[in-house]
Amino acid sequence: MFLRANERKVERKENLRGGDGTIVMGSFLPDEKLFHTRLISKIEVAPGCSIGRHAHTGEYEAYYFLEGEITLDDNGTTIKALPGDFSICFDGQSHGFRNDTKEPASLLAFIITKAE
């Protein structure tokens, strides 16, 4: 499968999971799911925007940070994430993030469901 950048499904999500502002998500998956993957998306985070802290159950979510600086809430621990950094939220854990800077930020997000 090959997908051009302009063929991605782009969605704007307001106050995602109780966060602030609008998050822009560009999906890399076709309509049907692949293997145990629920989401592969580039997430654009404007200054002041966030995704609220939330838990993952029966799945994992990994972030690969591309651009800017993100303040990550990793199970209650605050971490400054920079380009090239990676995080994973395991089954039963919680996370969220916000852009506290005046510059845009972006990351790749992957949600993988647990094998049954």
Contacts in CASP RR format, 6 or more apart in sequence:
PFRMAT RR
TARGET T0000
AUTHOR 0000-0000-0000
METHOD contacts of the structure
MODEL  1
MFLRANERKVERKENLRGGDGTIVMGSFLPDEKLFHTRLISKIEVAPGCS
IGRHAHTGEYEAYYFLEGEITLDDNGTTIKALPGDFSICFDGQSHGFRND
TKEPASLLAFIITKAE
1 30 0 8 1.000
3 28 0 8 1.000
3 30 0 8 1.000
8 26 0 8 1.000
8 27 0 8 1.000
8 28 0 8 1.000
8 42 0 8 1.000
9 26 0 8 1.000
9 27 0 8 1.000
10 24 0 8 1.000
10 25 0 8 1.000
10 26 0 8 1.000
10 27 0 8 1.000
11 24 0 8 1.000
11 25 0 8 1.000
11 26 0 8 1.000
11 27 0 8 1.000
12 22 0 8 1.000
12 23 0 8 1.000
12 24 0 8 1.000
12 25 0 8 1.000
13 22 0 8 1.000
13 23 0 8 1.000
13 24 0 8 1.000
13 25 0 8 1.000
14 21 0 8 1.000
14 22 0 8 1.000
15 21 0 8 1.000
16 23 0 8 1.000
16 51 0 8 1.000
16 52 0 8 1.000
17 51 0 8 1.000
17 52 0 8 1.000
17 53 0 8 1.000
17 54 0 8 1.000
17 96 0 8 1.000
18 51 0 8 1.000
18 52 0 8 1.000
19 49 0 8 1.000
19 50 0 8 1.000
19 51 0 8 1.000
19 52 0 8 1.000
19 98 0 8 1.000
20 48 0 8 1.000
20 49 0 8 1.000
20 50 0 8 1.000
20 98 0 8 1.000
21 46 0 8 1.000
21 48 0 8 1.000
21 49 0 8 1.000
21 50 0 8 1.000
22 46 0 8 1.000
22 49 0 8 1.000
23 43 0 8 1.000
23 44 0 8 1.000
23 45 0 8 1.000
23 49 0 8 1.000
23 50 0 8 1.000
23 51 0 8 1.000
24 43 0 8 1.000
24 44 0 8 1.000
24 46 0 8 1.000
25 41 0 8 1.000
25 42 0 8 1.000
25 43 0 8 1.000
25 44 0 8 1.000
25 109 0 8 1.000
26 41 0 8 1.000
26 42 0 8 1.000
26 43 0 8 1.000
27 39 0 8 1.000
27 40 0 8 1.000
27 41 0 8 1.000
28 40 0 8 1.000
28 41 0 8 1.000
28 42 0 8 1.000
29 37 0 8 1.000
29 39 0 8 1.000
29 40 0 8 1.000
29 41 0 8 1.000
36 112 0 8 1.000
36 113 0 8 1.000
36 114 0 8 1.000
36 115 0 8 1.000
37 110 0 8 1.000
37 111 0 8 1.000
37 112 0 8 1.000
37 113 0 8 1.000
38 59 0 8 1.000
38 111 0 8 1.000
38 112 0 8 1.000
38 113 0 8 1.000
39 61 0 8 1.000
39 109 0 8 1.000
39 110 0 8 1.000
39 111 0 8 1.000
40 108 0 8 1.000
40 109 0 8 1.000
40 110 0 8 1.000
41 108 0 8 1.000
41 109 0 8 1.000
42 66 0 8 1.000
42 106 0 8 1.000
42 107 0 8 1.000
42 108 0 8 1.000
42 109 0 8 1.000
43 51 0 8 1.000
43 106 0 8 1.000
43 107 0 8 1.000
43 108 0 8 1.000
43 109 0 8 1.000
44 104 0 8 1.000
44 105 0 8 1.000
44 106 0 8 1.000
45 70 0 8 1.000
45 97 0 8 1.000
45 98 0 8 1.000
45 99 0 8 1.000
45 104 0 8 1.000
45 105 0 8 1.000
45 106 0 8 1.000
45 107 0 8 1.000
46 99 0 8 1.000
46 104 0 8 1.000
47 99 0 8 1.000
47 100 0 8 1.000
47 101 0 8 1.000
47 102 0 8 1.000
47 103 0 8 1.000
47 104 0 8 1.000
48 98 0 8 1.000
48 99 0 8 1.000
48 100 0 8 1.000
49 98 0 8 1.000
49 99 0 8 1.000
50 96 0 8 1.000
50 97 0 8 1.000
50 98 0 8 1.000
50 99 0 8 1.000
51 96 0 8 1.000
51 97 0 8 1.000
51 98 0 8 1.000
52 73 0 8 1.000
52 96 0 8 1.000
52 97 0 8 1.000
52 98 0 8 1.000
53 73 0 8 1.000
53 76 0 8 1.000
53 94 0 8 1.000
53 95 0 8 1.000
53 96 0 8 1.000
54 94 0 8 1.000
54 95 0 8 1.000
54 96 0 8 1.000
55 92 0 8 1.000
55 93 0 8 1.000
55 94 0 8 1.000
56 89 0 8 1.000
56 90 0 8 1.000
56 91 0 8 1.000
56 92 0 8 1.000
56 93 0 8 1.000
56 94 0 8 1.000
56 95 0 8 1.000
56 111 0 8 1.000
57 91 0 8 1.000
57 92 0 8 1.000
58 91 0 8 1.000
58 92 0 8 1.000
58 113 0 8 1.000
58 114 0 8 1.000
59 91 0 8 1.000
59 111 0 8 1.000
59 112 0 8 1.000
59 113 0 8 1.000
59 114 0 8 1.000
60 88 0 8 1.000
60 89 0 8 1.000
60 90 0 8 1.000
60 91 0 8 1.000
60 111 0 8 1.000
60 112 0 8 1.000
60 114 0 8 1.000
61 88 0 8 1.000
61 89 0 8 1.000
61 95 0 8 1.000
61 109 0 8 1.000
61 110 0 8 1.000
61 111 0 8 1.000
61 112 0 8 1.000
62 86 0 8 1.000
62 87 0 8 1.000
62 88 0 8 1.000
62 89 0 8 1.000
62 109 0 8 1.000
62 110 0 8 1.000
62 112 0 8 1.000
63 72 0 8 1.000
63 81 0 8 1.000
63 86 0 8 1.000
63 87 0 8 1.000
63 88 0 8 1.000
63 97 0 8 1.000
63 107 0 8 1.000
63 108 0 8 1.000
63 109 0 8 1.000
63 110 0 8 1.000
64 84 0 8 1.000
64 85 0 8 1.000
64 86 0 8 1.000
64 107 0 8 1.000
64 108 0 8 1.000
64 110 0 8 1.000
65 81 0 8 1.000
65 82 0 8 1.000
65 83 0 8 1.000
65 84 0 8 1.000
65 85 0 8 1.000
65 86 0 8 1.000
65 87 0 8 1.000
65 105 0 8 1.000
65 106 0 8 1.000
65 107 0 8 1.000
66 83 0 8 1.000
66 84 0 8 1.000
66 105 0 8 1.000
66 106 0 8 1.000
66 107 0 8 1.000
66 108 0 8 1.000
67 83 0 8 1.000
67 104 0 8 1.000
67 105 0 8 1.000
67 106 0 8 1.000
68 82 0 8 1.000
68 83 0 8 1.000
68 99 0 8 1.000
68 101 0 8 1.000
68 103 0 8 1.000
68 104 0 8 1.000
68 105 0 8 1.000
68 106 0 8 1.000
69 80 0 8 1.000
69 81 0 8 1.000
69 82 0 8 1.000
69 99 0 8 1.000
69 100 0 8 1.000
69 101 0 8 1.000
69 103 0 8 1.000
69 105 0 8 1.000
70 80 0 8 1.000
70 81 0 8 1.000
70 97 0 8 1.000
70 98 0 8 1.000
70 99 0 8 1.000
70 105 0 8 1.000
70 107 0 8 1.000
71 78 0 8 1.000
71 79 0 8 1.000
71 80 0 8 1.000
71 81 0 8 1.000
71 97 0 8 1.000
71 98 0 8 1.000
71 99 0 8 1.000
71 100 0 8 1.000
72 78 0 8 1.000
72 79 0 8 1.000
72 80 0 8 1.000
72 81 0 8 1.000
72 87 0 8 1.000
72 95 0 8 1.000
72 96 0 8 1.000
72 97 0 8 1.000
73 94 0 8 1.000
73 95 0 8 1.000
73 96 0 8 1.000
73 97 0 8 1.000
74 87 0 8 1.000
74 89 0 8 1.000
74 95 0 8 1.000
75 89 0 8 1.000
75 93 0 8 1.000
75 94 0 8 1.000
75 95 0 8 1.000
76 94 0 8 1.000
79 87 0 8 1.000
81 87 0 8 1.000
81 97 0 8 1.000
81 107 0 8 1.000
87 95 0 8 1.000
89 95 0 8 1.000
91 114 0 8 1.000
99 105 0 8 1.000
END
